[in-house]
């Protein structure tokens, strides 16, 4: 029972490595953190944190795979999302670095470029410009700088991975027990 909101369900729960803390998420979008010690570090983060892609519509393709409706991409293949408040306003860059895949980005890449785009049914929606739809690409609209940088980084990573697999014998080369990620 969630006070003032009715019944809720716990969706996920994770324990810290030392077993002193655990965190849960519920069906109402709350993050619950339990444990021993001071809560001061958690007071520094915003009360509302959502990904800008959290409530975007999904569709299924002819193979019954799930795709983002606006970009026509599988959600797991899309660039890392931006952190926003409940109204869709982006959080400052220090919070954007909390998103996996954005840890080492320059400040100018942590500020989303928002724009208004008309969908196929005529509805005007706000979206991050760096995530244009297939229709926009076919219409000849110039892709954003962010899209180009993401493609370039992916290409470089693919080339490094391909070169590492061709030239490396089995096992790590850095003298450690596990290989390092680039």
N, C-alpha and C positions, 0 to 999 in steps of 0.2 A: 504494500500500500504506500503510495507516494502522496504526501500531504498536499491536498488541494488539487491533485491531478489524477487521482484514481489508481487503478492497479497498473503495475508495470512489471516488466520482465528483465532479468539480467541477461544481457547478450554475450558478454565476454568478461573474463577475469584473468589477470596475470599477476604472478608473484615476483617480487624482486629477487635477484640472485641470492641475497643474504637471508631471505625469508622474513625480513622485518616489516615489509610493506606489501600491500596488494592493492590493485586498482580494478574497478569494475565499470562497465558501461551499461546503461539501461535503455529500455525501449523509448524513453522520453528524451534521450540525448544527453543525459547527465553522465559525468565522469565522477566516480566516487573513489577517493583515495583513503585507505586505512593504514595505520601503522604506528610505530613508536617514534617519538622525536618531535621536532618542531615543524610547523607548517609554513614557516616564513618563506622558504624558497617558492612555494606554490602561490603565495600572495602576489608575486610579481607578474604572473601571467594574466591575460584578459579573462573575464568571466565567460565570454562567448567566443568559441573558436569552431569554425566550420571550414570545410574545403569549398572552394567556389564551385566545384563540380558535384557537391553532395546531392542536390535536388534536380539535377539535369535529367531530362527524359531519356529513357533507354528504349531501343527497338531491337528486334531480332532480324537477322539476315536470312537468306534462303537456306542456309545450313543450320538455322536455329541458334546461331551464336549471338551473344548480346553485343550491341554496338551503342555508342553514344549517338544520340539522334542528330545533334548539330554537326559533329565532326566526322561521323561515319567510321569511327575507329573503335577498336576494342578498348574498354576503359583501362585495362592494365598496360596498354601501349601508348597511352596519352602522356604528355609531359607531366611532371609533378604539379599538383594543384597549388593554388595560393590559399593562405589562411585568411578568412574574412569573418566579420561579425554577423549577427543574425540578419542584418539588413543588406549584406553583401559588400560592405565597405572593407577594403583590404587593411590588414594590420601592418604596423611598421616592419621594416626590414629585419630587425632583430628577432621577430617571431617567425618570419618567412624562412629563416635558416633552420628552424626546428623541423621542417618538412624533409623527409629523406629524399635525397637527390638535389637539394638546394643548399646544403651545408656550406659549400665552398664557392657559391656564386658571388659575383661582384654586386655591389649595392644596386646598380642600375638594372640588373636582371631580376631583382627581388621586388620590383614595383610593377604590379600588373598594369597593362594598358587596357582600359575598359572602353568598350564601344557599343553602339546599338546596331543590331543587324536584323533585317527582316527575314523571317522564316518562309518556307515554301507556302504555308497557308496564310501569309500576310501579317502574321503577328510580329510585333517588334519586341525583341528581347535584348537584354544587356548581356554581353559575354566578354571574356578576355580575348582581346584581338589576336593574341598569339595562338588561338585555337580556332582557326577559320574552318568553315565547312567545305566539303567537296564541291558544292555548288559555287562557292566563292572562288575557289581555285580555277574551276572551269570557266568562270566569267572573266578571268584574266585579271582579277584584283591582285595587287602586289602583296606577297606574303610579308608578315612582320619580321623584324630583325630577330626577334626571339625565336621564331620558327627556324630561321636560317642557322642560328647558333646551335640550336638543339640538333638539327640535322648534321652539322659539322662535327659536334662532339660525338654523336653516335657513329659517324663515319670513322673518326679517329679511333674510337674504342673498338670498332669492328676490325679495323686494320691491325691494331695492336694485338687483339685476340687472335686473329688469323696468323700473324707473324709468330706469336708465342707458340701456337699449336704446331706450326710447321717446323720451327727450329729447336724447340725444347724437347729433350728426352723426358721420359716419364719422371714425375717427382718434381718438387720445388727446387728452384735454382738459388734461392736466397739463403740457404743454410738453415731455414726454419722448418718446423713441422708442417706448416700449411702455407699454401701460396698466398701472396698478397694481392688484393684487388687494386686495379689501376684507378 
